Amino acid sequence: MSSAATPTVPGTDQPDDLVAGLFTDGVIACKGAFSREWAAAMHEDIMAAFEEAIGREGGAVGRGPKRYYVEIHPEQLRGFVDLVTHPWVTAVSEAVLGPDYEIVEIGFDIPFAGAVNQPWHRDFPSPPQTYEQRQLTSLAFNLTAVDTTPDMGPFHIAVGTQFERGENFDHGMFPPQSEWPRYEAAGQLKMPQMGDISARSALTIHRGTANQSPHARPVLVLGVDAPGAGHAELHDMMITREFHASLPEQVRSHLHARVVDELVPIVQKHTIEGLVMGAP
């Protein structure tokens, strides 16, 4: 698949400007990074992977009613190399996580029609480097497979919350309900369109909202770590030897994946029990 990426990436020659939003709001975006055709092919790959995963134990993990998360292998996404070599993705990763950043996760989240509000949460407990030293050690890049509309359960993010310690959070991830009005007040609903990329700290408090439309809203997730962040242990990416040999060195040097003779289905390791039932 050809990239059809935007040829110029504003701010890549000024890393501080490029990533400032990650240290203030906790989220930034690159509009129109890929063509709509590229995003449509991504949609096809996501839905094919979902149909395979939903039929086996541990393939699709519930993240609330009518909402699933599926981790995939890079080879299941035709545009994988386009994505991980996109100049905006690489510039943000290097500026925040350093030149030796690690690609540790590729997957997708799908809220189908009838998905409900999730509880406010972060994706894992905050490490001391973040809440004490204000260092971000991981990023999640998101790409929507459809044009998001207000009735499709858009992503809701409480900006500026990525550096909260979370000592009173359940499992270090779920703030008490007494704090929810504060997150609601700081919340922004995101309406990305096909071809857009966003980057966020997964520690910024967020939730998926109720999908009141008849349509699914698939979102691709690319997880990137600083060295030593440890999230690779939650995932099990594999690539075949043939695919590994075909990759540019730029990709091989950052990809944290097992090289195997034959791919086997992934059994999802990163379950988030507090999301299974949705918000009360």
Buried (B, 14 or more C-beta within 10 A) or exposed (E): BEBBBBEEBEBBEEBEEBBBBBBEBBBBBBEEBBBEEBBEBBBEBBBEBBEBBEEEEEBBBBBBBBBBBBBBBBBBBEBBBBBBBBBBBBBBBBBBBEEEBBBBBBBBBBBBBBBBBBBBBBBBBBBEBBBEEEBBBBBBBBBBBBBBBEBBBBBBBBBBBBBBEBEEBEEBBBBEEEBBEBBEEBBBEBBBBBBBBBBBBBBBBBBBBBBBBEBBBBBBBBBBBBEEBBBBEBBBBBBBEEBBEEBEEEBBEBBBBEBBEEBEBBEBEBBBEBBEEBBE
